[in-house]
């Protein structure tokens, strides 16, 4: 059987070295050998655990944050409730359960999931049984109406390119083949007018990353939010203004070389929230806020205490550990950042500052 590695090696022999974004897209979403297309990677037995899989509190608080924003904006009677890259569907299921308490919200919501993987769409269909759910391939296809959207660990899966500074030019980092094995290499020095601004904050030998799908995806969201109302909460690894190599692979909860097992590990890169914010106009963006601070402001500790009253023993221990894992600065609390996108004349969603 031809593996994805064989396929990539053949492709490189036929076409020359492969850009990192091409390699990443193939590894994650190749129809028969891609990581997300062929498996359910989440949970303790999988390769990584995401916030909604750690505790129901994450999705409940996100749901109430979206519903409060919907109320503050006059409770439009028909809107899109969207998630980008919903994984197992756990986050959306928790959002829908928590917001049942908000009169009219779930009834007015048209649930739309942006998901590239057919096998994960099946998992999501089961998790959301009982709800009318639509799927689409990209944010461009979201309906033209008010949009309340969540994306957790979606943007870090969008393919990036990497460039190493050489004088006033740049060499693109590529994937090639040496002695039958995949290896990194560098392309020729070329001018890159699109990165003219990066000559000011980099030196020879510095590496920068560029995600071509970031701005168009953000613009598809903010076009709808500016025209019709709504909000977007984007949560991911990353920081304001990126610099350096953040391309990484995870397998069985361990960091591994991104070239060792194509299609069998998760590949990600940190999100540059500054670029994300710049693409948001004419919508406004909040300040980026650490996940731990955001969840504390939304009341995670009170929610944790309420849930804890019915728990004992191992279940209580796990619950306390989950609260810590989501919020503590040495765990996910600081590594993950939240940004809110919202209409020109409105205030940011609860938990976020203008
Ligand atoms: N949000 C989920 C899962 C994050 S993993 C959670 O928090 O648990 C990334 C998700 O994005 C997966 O569902 C994956 O299949 C999907 N995905 C990755 N790249 C995509 C793309 N280009 N278009 C649509 N979905 C994509």
Boltz pocket constraint, residues with backbone or C-beta under 6 A from the ligand:
constraints:
  - pocket:
      binder: B
      contacts: [[A, 28], [A, 36], [A, 42], [A, 50], [A, 51], [A, 52], [A, 53], [A, 84], [A, 85], [A, 86], [A, 87], [A, 88], [A, 91], [A, 114], [A, 115], [A, 116], [A, 117], [A, 120], [A, 136], [A, 137], [A, 138], [A, 151], [A, 152], [A, 153], [A, 154], [A, 157], [A, 158]]
      max_distance: 6.0
